[in-house]
Structures are given as structure tokens and as C-alpha cells.
Amino acid sequence: MKSLEDLKRMREEALKKVEMREGGKDYRVVVGMATCGIAAGARPVLNRLVEETADKDYNCVVTQTGCIGMCVYEPIVEVYGKDGSHTTYVHVTPEKADKILAEHIGKGQIVDEYTVDAAKREA
């Protein structure tokens, strides 16, 4: 930081991150980041969700949590709507995260083939 402009820019970036965590959006996207999730690839998924949400201004807050309790299905992403809806996506990759954002957050359409219910039917 070398100038007042740098400080203002840093403040704006920090405020964006706080807004993402605190809400005010229609959806909350939660990524399981316990050791099982991280080992299965949750960090790149979280990074993609945060980057895409910031770049495309999706109407959601992206957060992380610890163990969700279904280690075999990691990486797990849960989407909570303001209306009380809850969808659990499993075996999420960064590419699947893109589709979840575009379809579920962008259009309000659940990506059924990525849900835990679809994974249980396949097992």
C-alpha cells in the first residue's frame, strides 16, 4: 500500500468479501471444507464458486463449513434458498460448480443429476 487510493481499493475489496459472507442475497452456497472435503477436491470448487460469483454477480453468498457428514460424496456443495429450500450437490468439480451457478442460482432450476438423491439412485 503506497497511497490513499490503494487503501480505498483494499477497503472496497474487503467490503465485497464481507457482503458475500453476511448475506442480503437470495441464495447461500455452502462448501464442505473438512479434511475429507479438502482431500476430495473441495478447495478448487470453493475457489471457482467465489471467483464466478464475484465476476458474474450471482445473487448468492458463498461460504464454507466443516464436515457435512457424508464423506463418501465429497466434495459437497449445499444451496439454501431464502424460501427455506435446501439442495445438496455431491461429487462437485469446478466445472459442475459452474453449471450449478448458471442453472440453480442463475435460473432457479435444480441440477438434478448432481444431487445427492441422484447419486443414491446410482449406487
Rosetta blueprint (number, residue, H / E / L):
1 M L
2 K L
3 S L
4 L H
5 E H
6 D H
7 L H
8 K H
9 R H
10 M H
11 R H
12 E H
13 E H
14 A H
15 L H
16 K H
17 K H
18 V H
19 E H
20 M H
21 R H
22 E H
23 G L
24 G L
25 K L
26 D L
27 Y E
28 R E
29 V E
30 V E
31 V E
32 G E
33 M L
34 A L
35 T H
36 C H
37 G H
38 I H
39 A H
40 A H
41 G L
42 A H
43 R H
44 P H
45 V H
46 L H
47 N H
48 R H
49 L H
50 V H
51 E H
52 E H
53 T H
54 A H
55 D H
56 K H
57 D L
58 Y L
59 N L
60 C E
61 V E
62 V E
63 T E
64 Q E
65 T E
66 G L
67 C L
68 I L
69 G L
70 M L
71 C H
72 V H
73 Y H
74 E L
75 P L
76 I L
77 V E
78 E E
79 V E
80 Y E
81 G E
82 K L
83 D L
84 G L
85 S L
86 H E
87 T E
88 T E
89 Y E
90 V L
91 H L
92 V L
93 T L
94 P H
95 E H
96 K H
97 A H
98 D H
99 K H
100 I H
101 L H
102 A H
103 E H
104 H H
105 I H
106 G H
107 K H
108 G L
109 Q L
110 I L
111 V L
112 D H
113 E H
114 Y H
115 T E
116 V H
117 D H
118 A H
119 A H
120 K H
121 R H
122 E H
123 A L
